[in-house]
Amino acid sequence: MIEMHKVSKWYGKNRVLADCSVSIARGEVAVICGPSGSGKSTLVKSVNGLEPVQSGQIVVNGVDVTARSASLTQLRAKVGMVFQHFELFPHLTVRRNLTLAQMNVLGRDRDEAADKSRALLWRVGLGEHEDKFPAQLSGGQQQRVAIARALSMDPVAMLFDEPTSALDPEMVSEVLDVMSTLARDGMTMMCVTHEMGFAKRVADRVVFMDRGEIVEEGPRDAFFERPRSARAREFLSRILH
């Protein structure tokens, strides 16, 4: 589903990704973790071309993201992305935030897009808020709208870039609950997160990064119970109590 082979990226002379290779199978949930500045967000954004890379290859659902001929617009329509800061259109209602791309990108008519949007809003627990504007919602509610908007495009995979880091602590669980439901439903997911409780509960695979490198990656239980690298053991000792 998602194959990354020796992916590297520089900002000027600063190498932010260094020969990163990882494979995410269909239906698998991969959590990307590591200290701040380790390249986690850059890695996940490179999957749908939001962060172009200088070398290596990324293939998503059979599409070579790194090929010059790649249609990134079509790819992004099929790979949902949820950011740290919601990225909702403030001047549109919740429903219109969901219907706009469906109509403009997928070609759905207004009624079909509206029906799809309503179903997804109920799925994330916001069916009664479709006519509100984003500013009328809490941060956790806005993030759930952002997830529903990504799902409205019928994605083959979902990317999450620290989706709870901008939320007040009491709002974190409502977003993680939605993400957990997606995982149980078999959605392919790559999640950058500091929520290790979520990782231990939901992840199939953990990718640990430091200084732009994938230091180690493997099954969840092996990572948490028997980390191979000294750097991962040090990281876990600091964040797990």
N, C-alpha and C positions, 0 to 999 in steps of 0.2 A: 504493500500500500504506500508506504513512505520509505524511500531508500536515499540515504545520504552517504556519499563516498568521498572521503578526503576533501571536505569542504573547508576553504580558507577565505578569510576576508580581512582587509586592512582598511583603517581610516588613516590615510596618509602613511606615516611610518609605523603606526600602531596596529599590530596584528591582533584582531579581536576574536577571530576563529582560526584555529590551527589544526588542519588535517582532521576534521571531525567526521566520523563515520558512525552511522547508527541505522538500524532497520526496525520499522514499526509495522507489525502485521495488521491486517484488516481486523477490526474489532478490538484491537489492543489499546489499553490506556497507558501512556508513557508520561511519567512525571519528570520534569527537568528541574534539578535542584543544584544548589551550590551557593557560595558567597556572593555578595553584591559585586557587580563588575566582572563576573566570570564569563559573560557571553551568552547567557541563557536566552534573554529576549532576542538578541541578534540571531541566534540559532533558529528559534521558532518562527521568527518573521521571515527568514530566508526560505522557508518551506513553500510559501506562496508568492515569493518574489518581492515582498515588501522591502527586504534588505538584499539587494543584488550581491552576489559573491564574485570574487576574482578568480577562484579556481575550484575544481571539484565538480561533482555532479549531484543533482537532486532530482529524483523521479517520484512523482506523486500520482498514484492511480494510473500508471502507464505514461504519464506526461512528463517529459524532460523539462523541468522548470528552468534549467540553465541553458537550454538551447536558444539560439537567437530567434528561431522561428516559433517559439512557444507563445501561445496566446494567454497572457497572464490574466486578462479580463475574464476569459472563460474559466480559467483555473480558479480564480478567486470566487467565482460564482458557485463553485463546487467544494471549496475548502473554507469553511466558516472561520471567522477570526473574532475573538472577543478580547478587547483591550482593557488595560487598567482603568482608563477614564472613559468608559461607556460609549463615547463618540456618537451620541444620539443627536438628531436634528432638533434643536430647541424650539423651532417655530412650527413643528409638525406635531400632531397628536400621536399618541402611542400607536394607534392603529395605522396611521399614515407612515410612521417610521418603518413599519413592517411591510406595507403594501408597495411602497415606492420602487424598491429594487425588483420585486417580483414582476411588476408591470413593465419596467423599463429594460430589465435584463432578460428575464425569462419569458416575457411576452404574455403573461397571464392577464385576463380581463379583470376589470375592477371588482366584480362580484366574486370571482374565483380567488383573487388575492385577499379580499376581505374575509372570506370564509376560512381560508388557510390561516390568516393572522389571528382570527378569533380563537380557533382551535388551539393554536400554539400559546396564546396568552392564557387560556384556561389551563393549559398543560404546566405552565410555570407559575400558576397561582395568581394571575393578574387579569382574569377575564372581566372583572368589574371596573377596570381602569382604562379601557381602550380609548375613551374620549378625553382623557386627561393629557396634559402636556408634561414633558419630562421634569420640569421644575416643580411640578406638583407631587412628585414621587420621592421617596427616600432613595438613598444611594443604592441600597440592596435591591429595591424595586427597579431602578433604572438599569442595573446590571442584568437583572432577569429579563428585562425588555430587550437588552442587547443580545442576550443568548437566544431569545425567541426570534429576533430579527435574523440572526445567522441561520437558525434552523429553517426559517421560511424559504430559504433557497435550496432546500433538500440537499445539504452537503454530504459528501462522501467521508469527510473527516472534519474535525473541529480543532482549532488551535486556540489556546488560552494563554494570554500573557499577563501573569499576576492579576487575575480578575478580582481578587479580594483585597489587594493591598491598599486601595484607596477608601475602603469601607470602615465604618465604625465597627468595633468588635462584635456588637450584638447583631449586626447585619451579615456577618461573614457566613454564618451557618445556613441562612436561607439560600445563598448563592451556591454554596458547596452541596447542599441537598439536591438542587437542580442538576448540578454536574454529576453527582453520584447516580441520579436516575438515568441520565444519558449513558453513563458507563454501563449500568445494568442492562440497558436496552441494546448494547452492542455497538455504540458509536465509537469509531476510531478517534482517539484524542491524544494530543500532545499538550501538556499543561506545565507552564512555568509557574511554580508556586512555592511559598515558604510554609505552607500548611502541611506539616509532616503527618499530622493525624489523618488528613484526607489521603495523603500518599499511601500510608500504611493500610488504609481501609479500601482504597479503590484501585490503586495502580497495579498493572500487570508487570510493568518494567520501570526501573528507575535509572535515569541518566544523571550522573554527577559530574559537574563541570567546575573547572578552576582555571583562571588565567587563559580563557579561550580554548582550552583543551577538554575533551571528554576523558576524564581521569579513569572512570569505570562506569560500566552499565551492565545491567542484568536483571534477573527476576527480583521482585520486591522483597520477598522474605530473605533472600541471600544478601541483598544490600543492607537491610536493617539489622540482620542477625550476624552476618559474617562479611562485613566490608573488607575488600582486599587491600585497599590502599591506605597508607597512614593518613593521607589528607582527608579521606572520607571518614575515617574513624574519628579524627579530630573534629570535623564538622558535626558529626552526629553527637559527639559528646557535649558539644556546646548547645545544641538546639533541643535535644531530648532530655527530659528530666525524669 
